[in-house]
Amino acid sequence: MTALQHPASSTLKGLRRASVILVIVALAVCAVLGIVLLLAGAWGDTQGRVLVTAFVVALFATTALCHLAQVDRPLRAVGFAGIAASVLALVPALVLVWADWWTMGGDTAAWWWKSLAVLGILAGSLAQANLLLLLAGRRRSAVRIVLAITLVMIAVVAVMIWLPILSDGDIPGVDGEWYWRLFGVAAILDGLGTIVLPVLGLVLREAPAGFAVLALRVPESALPRLDALAAEDGSTRAQAAQALLLRGLEDR
């Protein structure tokens, strides 16, 4: 008997598949154009813009994949916010690629560049956060503490980059040495947490919800019988021991 698939689950799988296809197609276009341009030796304005467009689409489709990893989980709001940020960031990127720089005013160009920077940083930060939030359900205190610190550092790094962009350099101003030192500290902690957290998730494994870890000493003479039971059921030695324990408790 096959279970019916939930419509939302089917939609999510379709979106993920579409994002993967989009990334592959965009990267393939980049590769083909690059090869053609190298062999032909001709580099026109249009070819260059098409190449950059394909790269930009692949980049933002990749961030969308990170966001989609979260949309079927309790913190799905962060995933949807990330998707919105990626879509919005793609708009100024494409405008800047295809704009006519001879007719675009300096103020207009600056506004589009600022929009791209702010939205691109937001999309990238949320993509990083959405991947790390896959560990949000872990109950180990070490994982939860490192996750919280890393998420705060992601936000701090994003804000500290936004402020000079939005203020045209007024923040931190001319004497901004300590500002950038603090930014460096936050960036290091951000990178450290991003690297350490998945490792902690692998090392500090925990029992599934509803189960507790119980360590037992079993006589060596019982191991062959456990192995035989495990072979009959197609399970592991630990699963066979668990089944025997539960059966014995039920019979009492």
Number of C-alpha atoms within 10 A of each C-alpha: 3 4 5 6 8 8 9 10 11 11 11 15 13 12 15 19 13 14 20 17 14 18 22 15 15 22 19 15 18 20 15 13 18 16 12 13 15 11 9 9 9 9 13 9 8 10 14 15 16 16 19 18 21 21 19 19 19 24 17 24 25 20 24 27 23 24 30 25 18 23 19 13 15 11 14 16 14 20 27 17 16 29 24 16 25 26 18 16 22 21 14 22 23 17 14 17 16 15 14 10 11 7 7 12 11 10 9 10 16 12 14 16 17 17 19 21 19 20 23 22 20 21 27 24 19 29 28 18 24 26 19 20 22 15 16 16 11 17 14 13 9 13 20 18 11 18 22 14 13 24 20 15 21 22 16 17 21 19 16 17 16 19 15 14 17 15 11 12 12 12 17 16 12 8 9 12 11 10 13 14 11 14 19 13 13 21 18 14 19 20 14 13 22 20 11 14 20 17 12 16 17 9 9 13 11 14 9 9 8 5 8 9 8 6 6 7 5 9 7 8 8 9 13 11 14 18 17 13 19 18 13 10 11 11 12 14 18 12 15 20 19 13 13 14 11 10 11 10 8 8 6 5
